[in-house]
Amino acid sequence: MREHLDGLPRQSAAPYARSRPLPPYQGILAVDAKGFTGHPAIEHEVISRAVPELLKTALVRAGLPELWAERKFPASTGDGYVLGFDPSLMPFVIHPLLLTLQEVLTEFNVLSHGAVPIRLRVSLNIGPLPDTGDEFGGNGTARNDTHRLLDSRPVKAVLASHRENVTHVAAILSDRCFEDAVAGGYTGRHPDHFVEVAATVDGKPFAQRAWLYVPQPSGPLYEEPVTAADGAEATGRENAPSSKTDGAQAARVDYRAPHGIINTGTVHGGQSVENHRIAGDYVEGNKANRVRGFQGDQVRGDKNRKRS
């Protein structure tokens, strides 16, 4: 019997069969345009072409032209773009690139009259990935996780709840990326600029510790720690006894506001947001756990004035 058919691989990767060297570690940068499928079909190509050009412009302005020139396994994802790079540059990708990308998108959205406005989610990760130089390079768990982080609920919620005319970039960093580049002191941003979150993806078996960073926030950033300050698990916080109710469960708190909810301090129990319009998007469901206050800019003038 022939061991293989013409055109088919001669052997599989055979994991766990023998020891082999790890592929080189890569930095991975992925971006996605918010609301891509909601745009008319005629605008999809415009957005697909604009995203890598905007990323290239930001890299050049941030002093990282070599990262674009030497990018590894670059690929368009239709509504976004992904590339690999030398992981030693990760601190510079976090800052100043993310801030510069916010500035480039602000300029594009404000000054490009009549063009499609673009807001980006950004995911950053570090891990071993093969760089074969062909269309199959860059595949592996680290890249898969980068795309899962990009689609995770916390980073999507930021762009949904922050003002669309102010916040154009929301980034999420893997825990490894944060620990190596930020907590290690190599990035020109203090760790307090980052918010720890539990990154999950609807319909996917994915859950990881990750870190949000928003260069220009215009709303609250939410913190969802694995454990609460007193050591109790956050998931059971709604059922924790309250000293003021003699063991009764903490009451559910419902807030109603025409433009959503702004919180400070620690919130016990749950909070309900009922289909109110926030920065041009609708948010439904419950927000629970600890809230890291309002981190946006001061608003001047009449917020209730109708906009044309």
BELNOR-V660863 format. One record per run of one state. SS is the DSSP state (~ for helix, > for strand, _ for the rest). FROM is the first residue (numbers start at 0). TO is the last residue. If there is no record, write none. Layout:
{{SS:FROM:TO} {SS:FROM:TO}}
//
This chain:
{{_:0:23} {>:24:32} {_:33:34} {~:35:37} {_:38:39} {~:40:60} {_:61:63} {~:64:68} {_:69:70} {>:71:75} {_:76:78} {>:79:84} {_:85:85} {~:86:110} {_:111:118} {>:119:127} {_:128:139} {~:140:149} {_:150:151} {~:152:160} {_:161:167} {>:168:173} {~:174:182} {_:183:189} {~:190:192} {_:193:193} {>:194:199} {_:200:205} {>:206:212} {_:213:218} {>:219:221} {_:222:225} {>:226:226} {_:227:231} {>:232:232} {~:233:238} {_:239:239} {>:240:240} {_:241:247} {>:248:248} {_:249:251} {>:252:253} {_:254:268} {>:269:277} {_:278:279} {>:280:287} {_:288:289} {>:290:293} {_:294:307}}
//
